Amino acid sequence: MSGSTTGPPPSAASFWPEPTPLDPRSAPLPKYGTGSLADLLPAVAAGQEVPGLSSDLALAPADRVCVFLVDGLGWELLRAHPGEAPFLTSLLPTSLGGSGQPLTAGFPSTTATSLASVGTGLPPGAHGLPGYTVRDPGTGQLMNQLRWQPWTDPHAWQPYPTVFQLADAAGVHTCQVSAPTFAETPLTKIALSGGTFHGRLTGEERMDLAAEQLGAAGRSLVYTYYSEVDGKGHRFGVDSPEWRDQLRYVDGLAQRLAEQLPPRSALYVTADHGMIDIPFDPESRIDFDEDWELRAGVSLLGGESRARHVYAVPGAAGDVLAVWREVLGERMWVAGRDEAIEAGWFGGPGGADGGGKGVDDRVYRRIGDVVAAARDDVAIVASHTEPKESAMVGLHGSMTPVEQLVPLLEVRS
């Protein structure tokens, strides 16, 4: 036909374009330096005139301060359950210095990382606990930083002083009130030590003793902790009757403590992370141990199901990154180690040693060659190597609001 043109038929890609992986720089970063868990105790201690500490987190000074950390009590979970937590809900407008806004945890949003950030006042790239399990560069083994297995020297692993130690040295009456089983753990020693540890079994005993210790001196810094909101969420899910019962219980504990505050005191109720329930189906829970594509080139799988550190065999890091990004990149932020660091996942540029990498030199290779953080309702489980963790209903670790945002509720006397 005159004037007609011919050419190749349209490609399939023109109808079904290739999926675009999530940009690691698009992940909602923790507010390191201004509104993260790492900024809380430096702000408190600066208000108590502890030398060498400062913070851009604006909190009114108080002579006596108690921090009550409820494991797993995320901001969004609390806001969704006003009937179970009437007292804590009434305090929501006081959060973050009266702004009514949450704090952020760090990345990953997991207990060992968060408690180290609270206690040291440093982001994960500095204190060096950047995940639930990470590779020890000295041994090549996975190190569980919550259980401290296998053993390594705690003070070599995390060498910085805690804010509690600095406050104690400055003459502030300092103590921790928690379960007796935590008295001598390595995590306590490197994150929460300073002053005196008091072990008490029941929540009521902890609240009563925390209030007593708060009034024991003109300047005091008291930390207390409760774990079972997190425990019931992992086992039964965050909307289960068991979880709701724990929320009711901890609401009563917080009110009990608040009603006993001595004069000139501030109580802050916060958490280490939130939690999300992930369905038990193959689309939502991808089993690394059964997936040959994700396993290819991987020597160790670290982290946890919502925030994975992936360690490649020598020379395979680029291929592992390409495959993980291709398979998971629409549902998870997948980054190479340097990409994640440069994006600020583990803290701001420079790190505590000023090395310019965003993490301390000793921490750099603890981070995976590939780091994967879930955006959608998905988990990378490992049914054979992590059977207990893979059976959990409620999970956490990533940077989504339900995992990352935590309250900073305030009561003053």
Rosetta blueprint (number, residue, H / E / L):
1 M L
2 S L
3 G L
4 S L
5 T L
6 T L
7 G L
8 P L
9 P L
10 P L
11 S L
12 A H
13 A H
14 S H
15 F H
16 W L
17 P L
18 E L
19 P L
20 T L
21 P L
22 L L
23 D L
24 P H
25 R H
26 S H
27 A L
28 P L
29 L L
30 P L
31 K L
32 Y L
33 G L
34 T L
35 G L
36 S E
37 L H
38 A H
39 D H
40 L H
41 L H
42 P H
43 A H
44 V H
45 A H
46 A H
47 G H
48 Q L
49 E L
50 V L
51 P L
52 G L
53 L L
54 S L
55 S L
56 D L
57 L L
58 A L
59 L L
60 A L
61 P L
62 A L
63 D L
64 R E
65 V E
66 C E
67 V E
68 F E
69 L E
70 V E
71 D L
72 G L
73 L L
74 G L
75 W H
76 E H
77 L H
78 L H
79 R H
80 A L
81 H L
82 P L
83 G L
84 E L
85 A L
86 P H
87 F H
88 L H
89 T H
90 S H
91 L L
92 L H
93 P H
94 T H
95 S H
96 L H
97 G H
98 G H
99 S L
100 G L
101 Q L
102 P L
103 L E
104 T E
105 A L
106 G L
107 F L
108 P L
109 S L
110 T L
111 T H
112 A H
113 T H
114 S H
115 L H
116 A H
117 S H
118 V H
119 G H
120 T H
121 G L
122 L L
123 P L
124 P H
125 G H
126 A H
127 H H
128 G L
129 L L
130 P L
131 G L
132 Y L
133 T E
134 V E
135 R E
136 D L
137 P L
138 G L
139 T L
140 G L
141 Q L
142 L E
143 M E
144 N E
145 Q L
146 L L
147 R L
148 W L
149 Q E
150 P L
151 W L
152 T L
153 D L
154 P H
155 H H
156 A H
157 W H
158 Q L
159 P L
160 Y L
161 P L
162 T L
163 V H
164 F H
165 Q H
166 L H
167 A H
168 D H
169 A H
170 A L
171 G L
172 V L
173 H E
174 T E
175 C E
176 Q E
177 V E
178 S E
179 A L
180 P H
181 T H
182 F H
183 A L
184 E L
185 T L
186 P H
187 L H
188 T H
189 K H
190 I H
191 A H
192 L H
193 S L
194 G L
195 G L
196 T E
197 F E
198 H E
199 G E
200 R L
201 L L
202 T L
203 G H
204 E H
205 E H
206 R H
207 M H
208 D H
209 L H
210 A H
211 A H
212 E H
213 Q H
214 L H
215 G L
216 A L
217 A L
218 G L
219 R L
220 S E
221 L E
222 V E
223 Y E
224 T E
225 Y E
226 Y E
227 S L
228 E H
229 V H
230 D H
231 G H
232 K H
233 G H
234 H H
235 R H
236 F H
237 G L
238 V L
239 D L
240 S L
241 P H
242 E H
243 W H
244 R H
245 D H
246 Q H
247 L H
248 R H
249 Y H
250 V H
251 D H
252 G H
253 L H
254 A H
255 Q H
256 R H
257 L H
258 A H
259 E L
260 Q L
261 L L
262 P L
263 P L
264 R L
265 S E
266 A E
267 L E
268 Y E
269 V E
270 T E
271 A L
272 D L
273 H L
274 G L
275 M L
276 I E
277 D E
278 I L
279 P L
280 F L
281 D L
282 P L
283 E L
284 S L
285 R E
286 I E
287 D E
288 F H
289 D H
290 E H
291 D L
292 W H
293 E H
294 L H
295 R H
296 A L
297 G L
298 V E
299 S E
300 L E
301 L E
302 G E
303 G E
304 E E
305 S L
306 R L
307 A E
308 R E
309 H E
310 V E
311 Y E
312 A E
313 V L
314 P L
315 G L
316 A L
317 A H
318 G H
319 D H
320 V H
321 L H
322 A H
323 V H
324 W H
325 R H
326 E H
327 V H
328 L H
329 G L
330 E L
331 R L
332 M E
333 W E
334 V E
335 A E
336 G E
337 R H
338 D H
339 E H
340 A H
341 I H
342 E H
343 A H
344 G L
345 W L
346 F L
347 G L
348 G L
349 P L
350 G L
351 G L
352 A L
353 D L
354 G L
355 G L
356 G L
357 K L
358 G L
359 V L
360 D L
361 D H
362 R H
363 V H
364 Y H
365 R L
366 R L
367 I L
368 G L
369 D L
370 V E
371 V E
372 A E
373 A E
374 A E
375 R L
376 D L
377 D L
378 V L
379 A E
380 I E
381 V E
382 A L
383 S L
384 H L
385 T L
386 E L
387 P H
388 K H
389 E H
390 S H
391 A L
392 M L
393 V L
394 G E
395 L E
396 H L
397 G L
398 S L
399 M L
400 T L
401 P H
402 V H
403 E H
404 Q H
405 L E
406 V E
407 P L
408 L L
409 L E
410 E E
411 V E
412 R E
413 S L
